[in-house]
Amino acid sequence: MSSSNKLKIIIVGSGLAVLAVARILRDHHQATVYERGDEAVATGGQGIILASNGVKILRTIGYDSTRAGAVPILGIRTYDKEGNVLEDADMDLEARFGEECLAQKRSDFRDELLRLATAPSAELDIEGDPAEMVFSTQVVDLEPEEGVVTLSDGSTAAADVVIVADGVHSRLRNRILGSNGYTAKKVGLTCYRVAISVEDAKRALDGVPLPHWWEPSTCKNRSSLLMSNDCSFRVVTCYPIRYHTYFNLSIIKLQGVEVLMLLGPTYHHKKAQEVQMNKMRKRNQEDQRRKDVESYCCIYGARHRLHSQHLHLQYVPALSREAS
């Protein structure tokens, strides 16, 4: 593409999606990424799993899973809180979709995407120029119609396209939407995440063997779910990353019906049916109570004395999720 046809593109933020976009755009356009933190920002110690379709897309832009220390996830396993295996299912995704599901340390994945966005074009055997990374520079304001951003030092920069990807708590989103009504809201779910090295775990255990789901000889490249099964609906999801030298642990507190969605229809099918039947039974009972009370109120003309909160059964359905 001739230089006259190249678009000048500003991207705000340097997360995983931004770096992937910068790699794609650099073939034919001039991309500049502004990041308020330094070069070590947002590396993160957590794990991340890429589904087969995502891996296939990344392969087209030169993604090297070996550089990222990615571990193929070959199946899903569930345990009870005593460590007993409840279910072990092979996925065999490569045969079905052409790629395995890959788990990796988030910082390793980011390093690989940063390489793809900024490495010399000759090294990647592609055309165009590397994306320019501008660290320790915050974009504090944006004129959406003009495509002009204001930087933290007071200077401005203009572009043909501005992509805002500065996170869930974006300060620029409302500048584009023209409203202050769009903010992130808590949904009542909590997740504690950490990546622990095998060596650190062994030192902490002081001679006690690694758990069945962690020990490489028994883990067998599984993503495991450790269930509390104590009506608290807590679950730990764990999987190997960085060439099996680290393990990701995510401790999640979910609503009961969401756990059943997460585990799928094969896990404790009878329990799932029982939970759903109990919910339906309670709703039917409340519906009948409501009808009975409303009939009574109609007879005595006292409908206004009822307070709706005493008659309404709260039911929170499972949150919908996008495929990740």
C-alpha positions in Angstrom: 0.0 0.0 0.0 1.4 3.4 -0.9 2.1 5.9 1.9 -0.7 8.2 0.6 -3.3 5.4 1.3 -2.0 4.6 4.8 -4.2 5.6 7.7 -2.8 7.2 10.8 -4.3 5.3 13.7 -4.1 6.1 17.4 -4.8 3.4 19.9 -5.4 4.2 23.6 -4.3 1.4 26.0 -1.9 -1.5 25.5 -3.9 -4.6 26.6 -4.0 -7.9 24.8 -6.6 -6.9 22.3 -4.8 -3.7 21.5 -1.5 -5.4 20.7 -3.3 -7.9 18.5 -5.0 -5.1 16.6 -1.7 -3.2 16.3 -0.1 -6.3 14.7 -2.9 -6.6 12.2 -2.9 -2.9 11.3 0.9 -2.5 10.9 0.8 -4.4 7.6 -0.9 -1.5 5.8 -1.2 1.4 8.2 0.7 3.6 10.7 -0.3 2.6 14.3 0.7 4.5 17.4 -0.2 3.0 20.9 -0.4 5.3 23.9 -0.1 3.6 27.3 -0.2 5.6 30.6 2.1 3.0 32.4 5.6 1.9 31.7 6.8 -1.0 29.6 6.1 -3.5 32.5 2.4 -2.4 32.8 -0.4 -4.9 32.8 1.8 -7.9 32.5 -0.2 -9.7 35.1 0.5 -13.0 36.8 -2.7 -14.8 35.9 -3.4 -17.5 33.4 -5.5 -17.2 30.3 -7.0 -19.9 28.0 -7.4 -19.4 24.3 -10.0 -21.5 22.6 -9.2 -23.2 19.3 -10.9 -20.6 17.1 -8.8 -17.8 18.7 -5.6 -19.8 18.3 -6.3 -20.3 14.6 -6.8 -16.5 14.1 -3.5 -15.7 16.0 -1.6 -18.2 13.9 -2.4 -16.1 10.8 -0.5 -13.1 12.3 2.5 -15.1 13.3 1.7 -16.1 16.9 4.3 -18.6 18.3 2.8 -20.6 21.1 6.2 -22.0 22.1 7.5 -18.5 22.8 4.4 -17.9 24.9 5.0 -21.1 26.9 1.5 -22.2 26.0 0.3 -25.6 27.3 -2.3 -27.5 25.3 -5.5 -28.2 27.4 -6.6 -31.7 26.3 -9.6 -32.2 28.6 -11.6 -31.0 31.6 -11.7 -32.7 35.0 -13.8 -32.1 38.1 -12.9 -32.9 41.7 -14.7 -32.8 45.0 -13.1 -30.9 47.9 -11.5 -34.1 49.2 -9.6 -34.4 45.9 -11.6 -37.3 44.4 -12.1 -37.2 40.6 -15.7 -36.8 39.8 -15.5 -36.6 36.0 -12.7 -36.6 33.4 -13.6 -35.7 29.8 -11.2 -35.6 26.8 -11.8 -32.6 24.4 -9.8 -33.7 21.3 -10.2 -30.1 19.8 -7.3 -30.3 17.4 -8.9 -33.2 15.5 -12.3 -31.3 15.4 -11.2 -27.7 14.9 -7.6 -27.8 13.7 -6.0 -26.3 16.9 -5.9 -27.2 20.6 -7.1 -25.0 23.4 -4.0 -23.3 24.8 -3.3 -22.1 28.4 -0.6 -19.6 29.1 0.6 -17.0 31.6 -1.0 -13.7 30.7 2.4 -11.8 30.9 3.9 -14.4 28.5 1.0 -14.0 26.1 1.4 -10.2 26.2 5.1 -10.4 25.5 4.4 -12.4 22.4 1.7 -10.0 21.1 4.1 -7.1 21.8 6.7 -8.8 19.8 4.3 -9.2 16.9 3.3 -5.6 17.1 6.8 -4.1 17.3 9.4 -6.5 15.9 11.2 -5.4 12.7 9.1 -6.3 9.6 11.9 -8.4 8.2 12.0 -10.6 11.3 8.3 -11.3 10.9 8.5 -11.5 7.1 5.7 -9.0 6.6 5.3 -5.6 5.0 4.7 -2.2 6.7 6.3 -0.6 9.7 6.2 -1.7 13.4 3.6 -0.1 15.6 5.0 2.8 17.7 4.6 2.2 21.4 4.5 5.4 23.6 4.7 4.4 27.2 4.2 6.6 30.4 1.9 8.8 28.4 -1.8 9.1 29.3 -4.5 10.2 26.9 -6.6 12.5 29.1 -9.1 13.8 26.5 -10.5 13.1 23.1 -12.4 15.0 20.4 -14.2 12.2 18.6 -15.3 14.1 15.6 -11.9 15.6 14.9 -9.9 12.5 15.8 -7.7 14.5 18.2 -6.4 13.3 21.5 -4.9 15.4 24.4 -2.0 13.8 26.2 -1.0 14.2 29.8 1.8 16.6 29.0 -0.7 19.0 27.4 0.2 18.2 23.8 -2.2 16.9 21.2 -2.0 14.2 18.5 -4.3 13.7 15.5 -5.2 10.7 13.5 -7.6 9.4 10.9 -8.9 6.7 13.3 -8.8 6.7 17.1 -9.4 3.3 18.9 -10.2 3.6 22.6 -9.4 0.5 24.5 -8.4 1.8 28.0 -10.3 -0.8 30.0 -13.5 -1.4 31.7 -13.1 1.9 33.7 -12.4 3.9 30.6 -12.3 7.7 31.0 -12.8 8.3 27.3 -15.8 6.1 26.6 -18.3 8.8 27.6 -16.5 11.3 25.4 -17.4 9.1 22.4 -21.0 8.3 23.6 -21.7 11.9 24.7 -23.1 10.7 28.0 -21.9 10.1 31.5 -24.5 7.4 32.0 -22.3 4.5 31.0 -20.2 3.1 33.9 -19.1 -0.3 35.0 -21.4 -1.9 37.5 -20.6 -4.7 40.0 -22.5 -7.9 39.4 -21.9 -9.6 42.8 -19.3 -12.1 41.5 -15.8 -12.4 43.0 -12.7 -14.0 41.5 -9.3 -14.3 43.2 -6.6 -15.2 40.7 -3.0 -16.1 41.1 -0.2 -18.1 39.3 2.1 -20.2 41.5 5.3 -21.8 40.3 5.8 -25.5 40.9 9.0 -24.9 42.8 7.3 -22.4 45.2 4.4 -24.9 45.7 6.8 -27.7 46.5 8.7 -25.6 49.0 5.4 -24.6 50.7 4.3 -28.2 50.9 7.6 -29.2 52.4 7.7 -32.8 51.2 3.9 -33.3 50.8 3.2 -34.5 47.2 1.6 -32.1 44.8 -2.2 -32.6 44.4 -3.4 -35.0 41.8 -4.7 -32.2 39.6 -1.3 -30.4 39.8 1.3 -33.2 39.5 2.3 -33.4 35.8 2.1 -37.2 35.7 -1.5 -37.1 36.8 -2.6 -33.7 35.5 -2.5 -34.9 31.9 -3.0 -31.3 30.5 -6.4 -31.0 32.2 -8.2 -27.8 33.2 -9.6 -28.8 36.5 -12.6 -27.6 38.6 -12.4 -28.1 42.3 -15.9 -28.0 43.8 -16.8 -27.1 47.3 -20.1 -29.0 47.3 -21.1 -27.3 50.5 -24.0 -25.1 49.2 -21.6 -22.1 49.0 -21.2 -22.5 45.3 -17.5 -21.9 45.4 -15.3 -23.3 42.7 -11.5 -23.3 42.0 -10.4 -23.6 38.3 -6.8 -24.5 37.8 -4.6 -25.3 34.8 -0.9 -25.5 33.9 0.9 -22.6 32.2 4.4 -21.6 31.1 5.6 -25.1 30.0 4.0 -26.7 33.1 6.3 -24.7 35.5 3.4 -22.6 36.8 -0.2 -23.3 37.7 -3.1 -20.8 37.4 -5.6 -20.8 40.3 -8.9 -18.9 40.0 -11.1 -19.0 43.0 -14.7 -18.1 42.0 -17.9 -17.4 44.0 -20.9 -17.9 41.8 -24.6 -18.1 42.0 -25.8 -21.8 42.2 -27.4 -21.9 38.8 -24.3 -20.4 37.2 -22.2 -23.2 38.5 -24.4 -25.7 36.8 -24.0 -23.7 33.6 -20.2 -23.7 34.0 -20.0 -27.4 34.6 -22.2 -28.4 31.7 -25.1 -30.9 31.4 -22.9 -34.0 32.1 -21.9 -32.9 35.6 -24.3 -34.0 38.4 -27.2 -34.1 36.0 -29.5 -35.3 38.7 -28.5 -32.5 41.0 -29.0 -30.0 38.3 -32.5 -31.3 37.7 -33.2 -31.3 41.4 -32.2 -27.7 41.7 -34.2 -26.6 38.7 -37.3 -28.6 39.9 -37.0 -27.0 43.3 -36.9 -23.5 41.8 -39.9 -24.4 39.6 -41.8 -25.8 42.6 -41.1 -22.7 44.7 -42.2 -20.4 41.8 -45.4 -22.4 41.4 -46.1 -22.2 45.1 -45.6 -18.5 45.1 -47.8 -18.0 42.1 -50.5 -20.0 43.8 -50.1 -18.0 47.0 -50.3 -14.8 45.0 -53.5 -15.8 43.2 -55.0 -16.9 46.5 -54.2 -13.6 48.2 -55.3 -11.5 45.2 -58.6 -13.4 45.2 -59.0 -12.6 48.9 -58.2 -8.9 48.3 -60.7 -8.7 45.5 -63.4 -10.1 47.8 -62.8 -7.6 50.6 -61.5 -4.7 48.5 -58.3 -4.6 50.4 -55.8 -5.0 47.5 -54.1 -1.7 48.5 -53.1 -3.2 51.9 -50.7 -5.7 50.3 -47.0 -4.9 50.1 -45.5 -6.4 47.0 -42.3 -7.4 48.6 -44.1 -10.0 50.8 -45.5 -11.7 47.7 -42.6 -11.6 45.2 -40.1 -14.4 45.1 -36.7 -13.1 43.9 -35.1 -15.2 41.2 -31.8 -14.2 39.7 -31.2 -16.1 36.4 -27.7 -17.0 35.4 -25.7 -14.3 33.8 -25.3 -14.7 30.0 -21.7 -15.1 28.8 -19.9 -14.5 25.6 -17.5 -17.3 24.3 -13.8 -16.4 25.3 
